[in-house]
Amino acid sequence: MSYTIEEKLFFVKLLQEKSQKYIAKTYGIPEKNLRRWREQESKLLLAKFKKNARRIIEEKKPGIEPVTKEIEAKLLLFIKHARNLEICIGTNEIIIRAYELMPSLKELTYKSIHNWCYRFLQRNELNLRAVTHIGQTIKNNSSEAMANFILYCKDAIKKLNIKIPEDLNAIGNMDETPVFFEMYQNKTIAKIGAKKVNIKSFGCDKLRISIILTI
């Protein structure tokens, strides 16, 4: 059974006249509740409550943010610059940048710095958004570069006299483990409500280096 604040104050006042054991037995209230209400008397009297409120509603005092407004302004410029270039950026990049601007933040716990980061994003109408498009800027001389590359490959094949081997012993079994030059994140920081969340590619997302084992 729950009690309103008015009822709690009534029993606190009654404790001045009757014993705690008598009230507990007469009204069926656990003695630990009566002790707690008596300790909370000042809070019950000063608390703001709605009609028939059953719990103390205390005013929440705003906490002090560990990062100054000047540092947050610089972080906003950092995010804006990265997104204007369509560079993928997440909370880890923001925290690393904050560490660079304010080294004392490294003394905070993992939970504290990440909680600040999410509050910082919320205050500035930013959020982690799923990437909707990955693309690269096409250079003006891309057609010319492609033609030159084809000519280079043809000249290299002629100079090296590359031929398909006829001897099967010259063919080996191979296995490889790829490591991509560009590995994109699925999410990036962007404005809340943005319909497009683009990130720029350097055209190396399909290129990779391989560790090769052969027998």
C-alpha positions, -999 to +999 in steps of 0.1 A: +000+000+000+012+035-009+005+068+010+002+103-002+025+130+012-004+144+033-009+110+049+028+106+056+028+140+073-002+130+093+015+100+107+047+120+114+026+144+135+009+115+152+043+101+162+046+131+185+016+119+205+016+081+201+043+056+201+057+041+169+047+006+179+011+017+187+007+034+153+022+005+134-002-020+151-033+002+149-029+014+112-009-016+099+021+004+088+056-011+090+077+006+117+106+011+092+082+033+071+074+054+101+111+059+109+118+069+073+090+094+072+101+109+104+136+114+090+122+129+058+098+153+076+117+185+065+117+172+029+080+163+030+072+198+042+093+216+016+086+192-013+066+203-043+039+178-051+008+175-072-026+165-060-025+131-043+012+128-049+027+097-034+064+105-036+088+135-030+095+154-061+127+173-057+140+200-080+169+187-101+199+210-100+218+211-133+252+194-130+285+211-140+297+199-174+333+187-174+340+204-207+339+242-210+318+261-235+348+273-253+360+237-259+325+226-270+324+255-295+357+242-310+343+207-311+313+219-330+336+236-356+355+203-358+323+183-364+310+209-389+343+209-409+344+171-410+308+168-421+312+195-448+339+173-462+315+144-458+340+126-435+326+099-412+329+109-376+317+092-344+317+096-307+352+082-303+366+109-327+349+136-307+362+123-274+398+120-288+395+156-301+383+167-267+413+150-250+436+170-273+419+203-265+416+196-228+440+169-215+425+170-180+395+151-193+416+120-193+411+118-156+373+112-161+360+076-161+349+059-194+312+063-184+315+100-174+332+111-207+307+091-229+277+104-209+290+140-215+295+133-252+259+122-257+246+152-237+268+174-259+253+159-291+217+162-277+222+199-268+234+207-303+207+187-321+232+161-333+229+123-333+245+092-346+229+086-379+231+056-403+250+064-435+227+066-465+252+071-493+289+064-499+306+081-528+337+099-540+343+131-559+351+125-595+381+144-607+381+164-639+409+144-655+395+110-645+390+098-681+425+108-690+440+091-660+421+059-668+434+059-704+469+064-692+467+036-667+455+012-694+484+022-716+508+017-687+495-018-681+498-028-718+534-015-719+543-034-686+529-067-701+550-063-732+582-054-714+579-083-689+568-107-716+541-121-693+525-153-706+501-178-692+522-208-679+518-240-698+534-261-670+509-269-643+537-271-617+541-234-621+506-230-606+502-230-568+474-229-543+470-196-525+449-182-496+446-146-486+433-124-458+422-089-470+428-056-452+409-028-469+425+007-473+391+023-463+369+007-437+338+028-432+316+030-401+279+024-404+270+055-385+283+091-383+274+123-364+248+144-383+219+168-376+187+153-363+161+150-391+186+151-419+173+132-449+207+124-464+238+114-445+266+112-470+303+104-464+330+109-489+351+081-503+386+084-517+379+055-540+399+030-520+370+013-503+374-017-527+412-017-526+430-038-501+463-054-492+465-091-487+485-116-466+491-145-489+500-181-481+509-204-509+519-241-513 
